[in-house]
Amino acid sequence: MRIDILTLFPEMFTSFLDGSLIGAARAAGLLDVRVTNIRDFATGVHRQVDDRPFGGGPGMLLMPGPVVECVEAVQRQADLGHLVMLTPGGRRLDQSIVEELSRQDRLVLVCGRYEGFDERVKAILAPDELSIGDYVLSGGEVAAMVIVDAVSRLVPGVLGDEESARQDSFSGADRLVEGPQYTRPRQYRGLEVPEVLLSGDHRRIAAWRHEQAVDATRRRTLQATGS
Ligand SMILES: C[S@@+](CC[C@H](N)C(=O)[O-])C[C@H]1O[C@@H](n2cnc3c(N)ncnc32)[C@H](O)[C@@H]1O
């Protein structure tokens, strides 16, 4: 899968892309991630990318020119890809959207800054607007990293054991959260590992895990609704 990230702060991605699972997936040729600086598409001596909003108001907005020119230049390098604009007002990211994105051959992620994008960027490029939650970040870079990380896990070959992604929270048809897990030692500070997990009875273990996942999901829903 190819992922292009368009940002005013390319340096933020250096250690993120080189480390851990993503670094290994890139080295193995499973992921091709490229970062492009939006400022390279600004014109004028100062290579300005932002300006004051018409009608007044605080802060600066990204001017449409550098963003649109940057997206179009990157799209010309290969097939257009699925264009994502990171914005707090977009569709709220969840595992089903992550799965949808992981089925694309190419993603182009555009990170905003300052007070965000000029509306005409959306009119011209018709991006898929995505939010990583109902709060405001200073820029789209962290949101782009969240998407790259979550999507990469679902690219075939990236996880050593693909069963692990299938068993993760929010995965599978029932979208349950994962129940409790234990490793060694069997006893820690007086707390024991549940007997069923030591029984070697795989049917009982699977049934117990499912029960625990249903319970954890129900408790989470109750917390979210405040009931
Ligand atoms: C300070 S925010 C702009 C907020 C904007 N004025 C608003 O009220 O919706 C700057 C940039 O950060 C990114 N951003 C902030 N919060 C985000 C979120 N929850 N999800 C995705 N991107 C976000 C977007 O790219 C946005 O253009």
The ligand as a MOL file (V3000), in Angstrom:
LIG
                    3D

  0  0  0     0  0            999 V3000
M  V30 BEGIN CTAB
M  V30 COUNTS 27 29 0 0 0
M  V30 BEGIN ATOM
M  V30 1 C -6.4750 23.9470 15.2500 0
M  V30 2 S -7.1540 22.8100 14.0970 0 CHG=1
M  V30 3 C -8.4050 23.7510 13.3200 0
M  V30 4 C -9.6890 23.7160 14.0450 0
M  V30 5 C -10.8170 24.4090 13.3090 0
M  V30 6 N -10.6890 25.8290 13.4240 0
M  V30 7 C -12.1390 23.9700 13.8980 0
M  V30 8 O -12.6130 24.5920 14.8330 0
M  V30 9 O -12.6920 22.9410 13.4460 0 CHG=-1
M  V30 10 C -5.8960 22.6840 12.8880 0
M  V30 11 C -5.8680 21.3950 12.1170 0
M  V30 12 O -5.6650 20.3030 12.9920 0
M  V30 13 C -6.2580 19.1390 12.4720 0
M  V30 14 N -7.1600 18.5880 13.4980 0
M  V30 15 C -7.4890 19.1610 14.6700 0
M  V30 16 N -8.3020 18.3780 15.3800 0
M  V30 17 C -8.4900 17.2670 14.6670 0
M  V30 18 C -9.2470 16.0710 14.8820 0
M  V30 19 N -9.9700 15.8860 15.9710 0
M  V30 20 N -9.2080 15.1250 13.9080 0
M  V30 21 C -8.4840 15.2980 12.7740 0
M  V30 22 N -7.7480 16.4140 12.5330 0
M  V30 23 C -7.7490 17.3820 13.4540 0
M  V30 24 C -6.9750 19.5320 11.1990 0
M  V30 25 O -6.1700 19.1850 10.0950 0
M  V30 26 C -7.1330 21.0310 11.3480 0
M  V30 27 O -7.1970 21.6850 10.1000 0
M  V30 END ATOM
M  V30 BEGIN BOND
M  V30 1 1 1 2
M  V30 2 1 2 3
M  V30 3 1 2 10
M  V30 4 1 3 4
M  V30 5 1 4 5
M  V30 6 1 5 6
M  V30 7 1 5 7
M  V30 8 2 7 8
M  V30 9 1 7 9
M  V30 10 1 10 11
M  V30 11 1 11 12
M  V30 12 1 11 26
M  V30 13 1 12 13
M  V30 14 1 13 14
M  V30 15 1 13 24
M  V30 16 1 14 15
M  V30 17 1 14 23
M  V30 18 2 15 16
M  V30 19 1 16 17
M  V30 20 1 17 18
M  V30 21 2 17 23
M  V30 22 1 18 19
M  V30 23 2 18 20
M  V30 24 1 20 21
M  V30 25 2 21 22
M  V30 26 1 22 23
M  V30 27 1 24 25
M  V30 28 1 24 26
M  V30 29 1 26 27
M  V30 END BOND
M  V30 END CTAB
M  END
